[in-house]
Amino acid sequence: MTEENLRLNHDTTLSRDDLTTIVSMIPDGSRILDLGCGSGRLLRLLADLKHGKVMGVECDQSKVIECTGRGVPVIQADLDEGLPDFADQSYDFVILSRTLQAVKRPDQLLDEIFRVGKTGIISFINFGHCSARLQLLFGDMPETKTLPWRWFDTPNIHLATIADFRRLCKEKQIRILREIPLSMRTDPFARLADLWPNFFASTCVFILQK
């Protein structure tokens, strides 16, 4: 994974609904590993509000420096090389927010997540959203508010739908404890996301165990 991939995919402002949802899912005092942690704002918040024992993994050196400035412990590493620095079952929660689609082998990274952690929290942009489907219908690669890149400069290499991810979990015998579909507040179809997530949710958060 390149530094540019992670930088583009991991907007660390907590205005993102998926990050707000992730914070609400984690109990106090948990051991938390954030893969592709960006500048460390999410981990800083989890350390302050949830009194968590936190650690980040980030490949972009400038973001690693930002983490250090926030007092967030971080390792500079490439997720495509696995998680060799972490022992089995050493974390309660492993977070991967909007980063799954930027790694070379998402399936192998999931294996590493459940080797290292008890519970995985995965969020990703849903390529099956109705706006993406409509653009594909007219022969164009989708450009949306959650997928703002053009086909030739996108950091994403494995775009997936919610249905795709469910199938991958089934194949790998990963249990879906919760599935939380999200839509942008300005989306006219936002209220329908719970009824038909794969069509109306722009993003989804999965709480997983194996």
Stockholm file with secondary structure:
# STOCKHOLM 1.0

chainA/1-210         MTEENLRLNHDTTLSRDDLTTIVSMIPDGSRILDLGCGSGRLLRLLADLKHGKVMGVECDQSKVIECTGRGVPVIQADLDEGLPDFADQSYDFVILSRTLQAVKRPDQLLDEIFRVGKTGIISFINFGHCSARLQLLFGDMPETKTLPWRWFDTPNIHLATIADFRRLCKEKQIRILREIPLSMRTDPFARLADLWPNFFASTCVFILQK
#=GR chainA/1-210 SS CCHHHHHHHCCCCTTSHHHHHHHHHSCTTCEEEEETCTTSHHHHHHHHHSCCEEEEEECCHHHHHHHHHTTCCEEECCGGGCCTTSCTTCEEEEEEESCGGGSSCHHHHHHHHHHHEEEEEEEEECTTSHHHHHHHHTTCCCCCSSSCSCTTTCSCSSCCCHHHHHHHHHHTTCEEEEEEEECCTTCTTGGGTTTSHHHHCSEEEEEEEC
#=GC SS_cons         CCHHHHHHHCCCCTTSHHHHHHHHHSCTTCEEEEETCTTSHHHHHHHHHSCCEEEEEECCHHHHHHHHHTTCCEEECCGGGCCTTSCTTCEEEEEEESCGGGSSCHHHHHHHHHHHEEEEEEEEECTTSHHHHHHHHTTCCCCCSSSCSCTTTCSCSSCCCHHHHHHHHHHTTCEEEEEEEECCTTCTTGGGTTTSHHHHCSEEEEEEEC
//
